[in-house]
């Protein structure tokens, strides 16, 4: 919960939160020595790495508007860690 969260939502027209799934998914990296699954012969680490490649640099933007629809918007963003900035892909 944000400090002063109620005040923020009462006074702001839009409150947005950015969720980077790659940060959460990285915490569940399996061992590289795990055995391959029978379906497709891929190891859990290979499956994990393929998903990491798909979600790298992407974000989900959660918005809460005072007027209009609420919900999620999938944004194709690139994260530049050296300057702590998100930028649009296009």
N, C-alpha and C positions, 0 to 999 in steps of 0.2 A: 504494500500500500504506500502510495506517495504521501509524503508529509504535506498536510494541507490539501489532500486530494479532493475533498468536497468543495473547497473554495475554488480550486482550479476548474472543476467541471461546472460550477455555477457561473463563473466569470468568463470562461473561454467560449469562443464560438466553435472551436474544434480542438479535441484532445486526441493525439495520435501516439501510438506506441509501435515500435519496430521490433519484430521478432526475427532473429536469424536462426533458422533451424539447424544450420551447420554447426553452431556452437553447442547445441544440445546433443546432436547426433554424434559429435566427436567424442563425447564422454563415454560412449558405449562401444568403443573400438574393441573388437574381439581379438583374441590371440591369433597371430599369423600361423601358428602351428595346429590350429583346430582342423579336424578332418573335414574333407569335402562332403557335401550332401549328395545323396544319390541322384536327385533331379538336377541334371545339367552339369554335375561334377564341380560346382563352384564351392569354394570354401566360404565360411562365414565372413572372413576378412575381405575376400574379393567382393562379396555382395555388399558389405559395408562400404568399401572403397568406391564402388560404382554409384551408390547412393550419394556419397560425399561429393563426387564429381558432378552429379546432377544438381545438387542444392548449393554448391559453392557460390558465394557472392549474392545469393538471392535473399529476399526478405519478404515477410508478410507484414503489411501495414494494417494495424487495427485502428479504426477511427470511431470516434464518438461525437457526432455532430449534435448541436442543440436543435438545429432545424434540418429536417431531411432524414434520409435513411441512415441507419447505422449498419456496420458490418465490416467485413474484411475485404481488402483489395490486394491481390497478388501483384507485387511490383517486381519488375526485372531491374534490380539494382546491382551495382558493383560496389563492393566495400573496399576502400583504400585505407588499409590499416595504419600506414605511416602518418597519415594526416587525419585519421579518424573521421572519414567522410564517406557518405553514400552518394553515388551519382547515377543518373539514368543511363541505361545501356545505349539508347539511341543517340 
